[in-house]
Amino acid sequence: MNMNDFADWVQDKMDSCNVHDEIETSKLMVEIMNKFFAVGKESNDISDSG
């Protein structure tokens, strides 16, 4: 997954989220941050090996 794919994924997730539900929103933010760091690590691993 590249950053463009990630941005599209985040937009879809945020569009489907009930932002008035603080618990749902906070869980979604954790999921987004975890995926963001995973994408960043994947990107670093590729650039380090190349």
Phi, psi and omega per residue, in radians:
M1 nan 2.238 3.064
N2 -1.694 3.107 -3.054
M3 -1.163 -0.533 3.083
N4 -1.160 -0.749 3.075
D5 -1.088 -0.724 3.130
F6 -1.067 -0.792 -3.135
A7 -1.075 -0.719 3.094
D8 -1.121 -0.736 3.122
W9 -1.076 -0.785 3.134
V10 -1.090 -0.758 -3.131
Q11 -1.067 -0.758 3.103
D12 -1.078 -0.750 3.138
K13 -1.109 -0.796 -3.107
M14 -1.176 -0.630 3.117
D15 -1.131 -0.552 -3.107
S16 -1.571 -0.084 -3.074
C17 -1.518 2.478 3.019
N18 -1.502 1.703 -3.045
V19 -1.194 -0.186 3.100
H20 -1.486 -0.136 3.089
D21 -1.759 1.780 -3.035
E22 -1.068 -0.646 -3.120
I23 -1.174 -0.817 3.119
E24 -1.064 -0.766 -3.119
T25 -1.126 -0.740 -3.128
S26 -1.164 -0.671 3.085
K27 -1.118 -0.696 3.120
L28 -1.127 -0.719 3.133
M29 -1.101 -0.676 3.083
V30 -1.112 -0.770 3.119
E31 -1.062 -0.748 -3.141
I32 -1.120 -0.787 -3.131
M33 -1.131 -0.724 3.103
N34 -1.052 -0.764 -3.134
K35 -1.194 -0.663 3.120
F36 -1.034 -0.830 -3.126
F37 -1.201 -0.567 3.077
A38 -1.153 -0.729 3.107
V39 -1.136 -0.736 3.115
G40 -1.096 -0.732 3.123
K41 -1.141 -0.735 3.111
E42 -1.052 -0.741 3.137
S43 -1.132 -0.734 3.118
N44 -1.157 -0.702 3.128
D45 -1.079 -0.694 3.135
I46 -1.182 -0.777 -3.110
S47 -1.239 -0.538 3.110
D48 -1.217 -0.595 -3.091
S49 -1.483 -0.223 -3.041
G50 -1.711 nan nan
